[in-house]
Amino acid sequence: MSARNSLILSGAQMALLVACLTVNVYFYPAQEVDQTAKEIIEDIRGAALPEDDQDEVEKGSGDVGLGEQFLVGVAYAGEEEATASSPAIDSLKAKLKERSKVLAVYFDAGAVGEGNDGFVAIRDASAVSMKDRAKLNGIVNEENADRRALYKEVAKALEVKDEDLPQVQKSFANQWRQSVRKGWWFQDDLGEWEKF
């Protein structure tokens, strides 16, 4: 084989190699994650409203204050479908939604609050009786385990890389804090407690 033929062959091999080379570019889907977090949390928190609050929101008074504007947004949240869905996400949402009714009592009492990390935090254990503290710890632990699993499942459904899971958690943390009801506590970005 001549040098010229060898050069042509290696040039053809190089062209084939370049043609087969694909570049995978990954962008974190921030808007999709934020929208999914918003829709999931609105669905969960909408179920936490007491019946009389939901009736008042649905009737409407014409004169809507800041707190009532929040309730209106939550009351109709279940009508939208989340942008990420799977049987695992649906199962976790159902568990969180059911538990939200129990947790609302502890939020109302000021015993727990929304942490800035996307998890429920015990803020003031003395707000519940001594006999109920173990129950409160158990409920908070179950809630946080399900939230952790939810964040992983949403990341999986949206094809978010493992190293970006903290960003998914942060999106949910922001949405959880935005969904607190009047009188509930939440942590700001510096970890200071504030009451809505």
C-alpha positions in Angstrom: 0.0 0.0 0.0 1.4 3.3 -1.0 1.8 6.2 1.5 -0.8 8.1 -0.5 -3.4 5.3 -0.1 -2.5 5.0 3.6 -3.1 8.7 4.0 -6.5 8.6 2.3 -7.5 5.6 4.4 -6.5 7.3 7.6 -8.3 10.5 6.5 -11.4 8.5 5.8 -11.1 6.8 9.2 -10.8 10.2 10.9 -13.9 11.5 9.0 -15.8 8.5 10.2 -14.7 8.9 13.7 -15.7 12.6 13.8 -19.1 11.8 12.2 -19.7 9.2 15.0 -18.7 11.6 17.7 -21.7 13.1 19.4 -21.7 15.9 21.9 -24.2 15.6 24.7 -25.1 19.0 26.0 -27.0 19.1 29.3 -28.9 22.0 30.6 -30.6 22.0 34.0 -34.3 22.3 33.3 -34.9 25.1 35.9 -38.3 26.3 34.6 -39.7 22.8 34.3 -38.5 21.8 37.8 -40.0 25.1 39.3 -43.3 24.5 37.5 -43.5 20.9 38.6 -42.7 21.9 42.2 -45.4 24.6 42.1 -48.0 22.3 40.7 -47.3 19.4 43.1 -47.2 21.6 46.2 -50.4 23.4 45.2 -52.1 20.0 44.8 -50.9 18.9 48.2 -51.5 22.1 50.1 -54.9 22.6 48.5 -56.0 19.5 50.3 -54.8 20.9 53.7 -57.3 23.8 53.7 -60.1 23.4 56.2 -63.5 22.8 54.6 -64.9 26.2 55.8 -61.9 28.0 54.2 -62.4 26.3 50.9 -66.1 27.1 50.9 -65.4 30.8 51.6 -62.8 30.9 48.8 -65.1 29.2 46.3 -68.0 31.6 47.2 -65.8 34.7 47.0 -66.6 37.9 48.6 -65.5 40.3 45.9 -63.2 42.0 48.4 -60.1 39.8 48.4 -57.2 40.5 50.8 -53.7 39.2 50.5 -54.4 36.1 52.6 -57.5 35.3 50.6 -55.6 35.7 47.3 -53.3 33.0 48.5 -56.3 30.7 49.3 -57.9 31.3 45.9 -54.7 30.1 44.2 -54.6 27.0 46.3 -58.2 26.2 46.1 -58.1 25.7 42.3 -54.6 24.2 42.1 -55.8 20.6 41.7 -57.2 21.3 38.3 -53.7 21.5 36.7 -51.6 18.5 35.9 -47.9 18.4 37.0 -45.3 18.5 34.2 -43.6 15.4 35.6 -45.5 12.4 36.6 -45.0 8.7 37.3 -46.6 6.1 39.5 -44.0 6.8 42.2 -44.6 10.5 42.1 -48.4 10.0 42.3 -48.0 7.7 45.2 -45.8 10.1 47.1 -48.1 13.0 46.4 -51.0 11.0 47.8 -49.2 10.3 51.0 -48.0 13.9 51.4 -51.5 15.1 50.6 -53.1 12.9 53.2 -50.5 13.7 55.9 -50.9 17.5 55.2 -54.2 17.4 57.0 -52.5 16.2 60.2 -49.4 18.5 59.7 -51.7 21.6 59.3 -52.6 21.3 63.0 -48.9 21.4 64.0 -48.3 24.3 61.5 -51.2 26.2 63.0 -49.9 25.6 66.5 -46.5 26.9 65.5 -44.8 23.6 66.5 -43.4 23.1 63.0 -42.4 25.3 60.1 -41.2 25.1 56.6 -37.4 24.9 56.6 -35.3 26.6 54.0 -34.0 23.2 52.8 -37.3 21.8 51.6 -38.1 19.9 54.7 -40.5 20.4 57.7 -38.6 21.4 60.8 -39.7 21.2 64.4 -39.7 24.8 65.5 -41.2 24.7 68.9 -41.8 21.3 70.5 -43.3 23.0 73.6 -46.3 24.0 71.4 -47.6 20.4 71.8 -48.1 18.3 74.9 -45.3 16.1 76.1 -47.3 13.0 75.2 -47.7 14.2 71.6 -44.1 15.0 71.0 -43.1 11.5 69.9 -46.1 11.4 67.5 -45.0 14.8 66.1 -41.4 13.5 65.6 -42.7 10.5 63.8 -44.9 12.5 61.5 -42.1 15.0 60.7 -39.7 12.1 60.0 -42.3 10.4 57.6 -43.0 13.7 55.9 -39.3 14.4 55.3 -38.6 10.9 54.1 -41.4 11.2 51.5 -40.3 14.7 50.5 -36.7 13.4 49.9 -38.1 10.5 47.8 -40.3 12.9 45.9 -37.4 15.2 45.0 -35.5 12.2 43.7 -38.4 10.9 41.6 -39.1 14.3 40.1 -35.4 14.6 39.2 -35.6 11.2 37.6 -38.8 12.0 35.7 -37.3 15.2 34.4 -34.0 13.6 33.6 -32.1 15.8 36.0 -28.5 14.7 36.7 -27.8 13.4 40.3 -25.4 16.3 40.9 -28.3 18.7 40.3 -30.6 17.1 42.9 -29.8 20.0 45.4 -31.2 22.4 42.9 -34.4 20.4 42.6 -34.6 20.4 46.4 -34.1 24.2 46.5 -36.9 24.7 43.9 -39.2 22.7 46.2 -38.0 24.5 49.3 -38.9 27.9 47.7 -42.4 26.6 46.6 -43.1 25.1 50.1 -42.2 28.4 51.7 -44.4 30.3 49.3 -47.3 28.1 50.0 -47.5 28.7 53.8 -50.8 29.8 55.2 -51.4 32.8 57.5 -50.0 32.1 60.9 -47.5 29.5 59.7 -43.8 29.7 60.3 -41.0 29.4 57.6 -37.3 29.9 57.5 -35.8 32.6 55.4 -32.6 31.9 53.3 -30.4 32.6 56.4 -32.3 30.2 58.6 -34.2 32.8 60.6 -37.8 31.9 61.5 -40.6 34.2 60.2 -44.3 34.0 60.6 -46.6 34.6 57.6 
